[in-house]
Amino acid sequence: MKKLIFLVITTLILSSCATIFNQPTKIIYISTTTPAKVVVNNDTFSIFQNKIPVEVQRQSTDLNINVFNDSIHKTVTIKHRNSIAYWMNVYPASFWTGFLIDKNNPKRYTYPTKIYFDMRDTTNTYSTYDQRSKKGEIDLHVSMPYINSFLLKPDNENHYKSNTGFWGLSLGLDYYHSSTQFINLSVSAVSDFFVPIPAAVDISGYYEMMSSSFLSVSNNHKIKNFLIGYGLSYVRNTWDLSYYQWGQTEAPTREPVKKSNNAIGFVFPAYFLPTYHFFIGVVYRPTLFRFSTDHPFKYEHLISIDFGWKIKLKK
């Protein structure tokens, strides 16, 4: 009986996620577009490198922050909210008892991890995403389309060919023609290599490989931590049917063949930016018209899971 009571009590205590996982304090990062002073809970900090970490107490009240320099003074209120750890109590195995245990515990609360202040804006506002992009800014775009799904229709083949594999590289430039929109010009090469990490492999029998290289230009909208774009692409798609004889492999029933075509189409990138410099997202690149073929109007596509980095070249 004592063991059962001990087990029940232990289960109830361990089910209170905020109490277990959250520290009494939280580190927030405050950024300003120009050097400034910040007052948080009567403590004054100077920001010279545009960002500082500040440790604040978790509590059931809002956080007041004063930010000022020689020309602007902002006073903002940061709303408190329930933390992810607190909402983890919804997990059925805890019978929701964690909500009761965490109910009056200040560790259940949190504040935004990142807080940005635009010192050109005189209003008492802040943002939880980086708004540093400016008109005329140029960024280097380096990304890896890591997972690639192809749908191709090679000439004189009875059926569409489809496959999903790995590896690619994309290089480009982003030019901001406004603070929230930019033109991207990129050159990319992707494949459907079946091994997710670089490795030597032995292949026996027939092996299909698809690849694509393309030039794309797109207009992109920056909406908080998201990028959504649309544009045009010029593409060279390749389908390669090879035969490798290894061991007791049977003789080939058709000759190996490699077929390529050039096409034009569209490109639709969509990214999430967890930080200003890193992004991850999906690129959908359909083509509708092919050159130098008896059947020019054919739908083909490439869908890539892409992640990469932005490097500021010109501010």
N, C-alpha and C positions, 0 to 999 in steps of 0.2 A: 504493500500500500504506500509506504514511504517513497519507494522508487517511482511509483506512478505519479505521486504528487510532485516529486522532484522533476520528473520528465515534463509534466504539464507546465510547471513554472518556468523551466528552461526554455520550452517551446515558445511560451508567451513573450519572454524577455528577448529571445533571438528573433522574434518576428517584428520587432520595432526597428525598422530599417534606418530611419533618420538618427535614432539614438545610437545605433551601432556604427554606421558608416560616416556620418557627418562630424566634423570637428566643431568645437564651439565658435571658431572664427572662420572667416572665408577671405581669400585673397582676391581682390578685384584689381583690374588694370585700368588706370585712367590715362587717356591720351588727349592731347591738345594739338591743334594744328600749328601753333606757335608757342614759344616759351611762356609759361604762366605760373601762377601760384594757386594751390588748391587747399581748401580747408575742409577737413572731414572730421566730424566729432571733436571740434576744437583743436585738432592737430593740423598744423600748416606744413605743406610740402611744396617744394619748388620743382617744376618740370622744365628741364632744359633739353632733354633728348626726346621730347614729345610723348614719353610714356613712363609711368611709374607704377609699381605694385603697392597697394595699400591693404593692410589687414584690418578687417572690420568685424565686429561682433555680430553673430546671428541673433536676430531678435524679431519680435512681432510688430515692430514699428518701422516706418519708412526711414530712409537714409537721406539726410540733408547734406548737400555739397555746394560749396561756394568756389567759383573759379574766376580769377581776375588777372588782368595785366594792366598796363598803363592806360589803356583805352576802353576796355570792356570789363564789366562785372556781371557774372551770371550767378543766380541762385536757383538750384534745381532740387527737386525731390525725387529720389529713386524708390519706386514702390517695392515693398517686400513681397515675396511670393513663396508658395510651398516648393520645396526642393524635389528633385527627381527621386531621391531616396525616400522621401515621405510617401510619394505616390506608389512606390514599390510595395507598400503594404497592401495593395489591392490583390496581390498574389493569393490565390485561394487557399494555398497550404497553410497560411497563417490565420485563416478564418477571420481576416480583417481586424484582428485584435491589435495589430501594430498601430492602427489609427488611434485607438484609445490610449495606448501607452505614449505615443508621440504627441498627443493632443496639446498638452501644455508645456512641451519641451521646446525651447527657443531654437534648438538644433534642427527643427523641422523646416526652418525658413532659409531663404537664400536671396541673393541679389544678382543682377547680371554680372557675368565674369568680366566683360569688356564694356567700357563706357567711353564714348568719344565726344569731344567738345569742339565745335567749329568756332574758333575765336574771331572769325569774320562775321558771324551771325550775332546780332545784338539781342536776340530773343533768349528767354530762359529755357532753352531746349538742349537735349542731348540725343545721342544715338547709340544703339548697341551694335552697330556695324560700322566698318571703316568707310568714310566718305571722302578719302583723300584724293580721288581721281579729279583731275582738273582738265579743262579744255586745253588742247595742245600737248597733253602728256603722251609719251610713247613708251610702251612696254614691250619687252621681249617675251614671247609666248613659247614655252618649251613643254611638250606634253608627250605622254606615252599612251596611245590607244591600246590598252593591254588586252582586252577581250573584244574580239571582232567576229560578227556574225554576217556571213555573206549569203546573198541570193543572186545567182548569175544565170544567164541563158546564152551559153556559147553557140556560135553559128553551127548549124547542121547537127545539133544534138537534140534528141527527141524530148528531153525533159529539162526543167530547171535544175540547177546544181546548187545545193546549199550546204553550208558547213559553218562551224564556230570554232575558233582557235585563238591563238595568242600572238602578241608582239606587234609593235609598230612604233613609229616616231613621227612627231609633228613639230615643225618650227614655224614661227610666224611673228608678226608685229601687230600690236594694237595701237591705233591712233584715236585718241579721245577728241571727237568734234564737239562734245559738250561734257558736262560733269557726270552725266548718267548714260551716255551713248558713245560707242567707239566702233571703228571699222577694223576688222581683222583680216589680214592677208596671210594665208598659211600654205605651206607645201607639206604633204603628208605621204607616208608609205606604210601600209599595214599588210599583215598576213594572217593566215589561219593555222600557223604552226601548232601542232597538237600537244606540245610539251610546254607547261606554264613557266618553266625555268630553263635557262640555257643548259643543254645537255646533249651528249652524243647519243644517237639512237640507231638501232638496226631495223630496217624496214624490209618486209618480204611481201612480194606480190604487187598488186596494183596499189597506187597511192595517188589520191587527188589532192592538189594543193591550189588554193585560191589566194590571190594577192591583188592589191590595188594601190596605185599612186595617183595623187590628185592635187590640183591647185584650187583653192577656194577663197572666196571673198564674201564677207558677211557683215551685216550691221547688227550690233548687239546692244541690248538694253540692260543696264545694271539696276536691279530692283532689290534694294537692301543687300542681302548676302547671296543673291541669285543673279545669274547671267542668262539671258534668253536671246537667241539670235536667229537670223534667216539670211540666206544668200544663195549664190550660184557656185557651181563647181565644174571643173573640166577634169575628166577622169580617164585613166587607162586601167581597165580590168583585165585580169589574166586568169585563165583556168588551165591547169597543167595536170595531165594524166600521165603518170610515170609508172614504169614497171621495174621492180628490183628483184633480182633472183638471189635468194639466200637459202642455203640448205636444200631441202627437197621440194622447192616451189614448183608448181606446175607451169608448163609452157604458156606464154601469153596467148590470149584469144583475139586480141586486137593490137594494132600498133600504138605505141605511146604517142601522144599528141599534145600540143600546146597551142591554145587559142587566146588571142587578145583582141580587144576592141577599144576604141576611143569613144567617149560619150560626154554629153553635157547633162547637167541636172541641177539639183538644189542641195543645200546643206542647212541643217537645223540643229545648232548646238544648244545645249541647256546644261548649265553648271551650277554647283553650289560652292560657295567660297567660305570655308570655315575660318580662314585667315585671309589677309589681303593678298598674300603671295601664293597660296596653295589653293587649287581647285580640283573638283572631281565632278564628273557628270556623264551625259550621254550625247553622242553625236549621231544623228540620223541623216544619211546621205543617199537619197534616191536619184536615179538617172532615168530619163525617159526617151532620149534620142541618141542613137549610135551612128557613127560615121562609117562609110565604106562597107556597107553590108546590104544584103538584099532585104533585110527586115529591120529598118532603122528604128521603128517605134516599138521598143521593148522596155518593160519595167525591170529594173534591177536595183538592188540596194545594198548598203553597208550600214550596220548599226554597231557602234563602238562604245565600250565603257572606257572613258578617257580620264586620266588624271595628270596633273602637271603643275607648273610653276610660272609665275609672272615675275620678271625682273625689270625694274624701272630703268629706262635708258635716258629719258628726258622728262624733267618735271615741268 
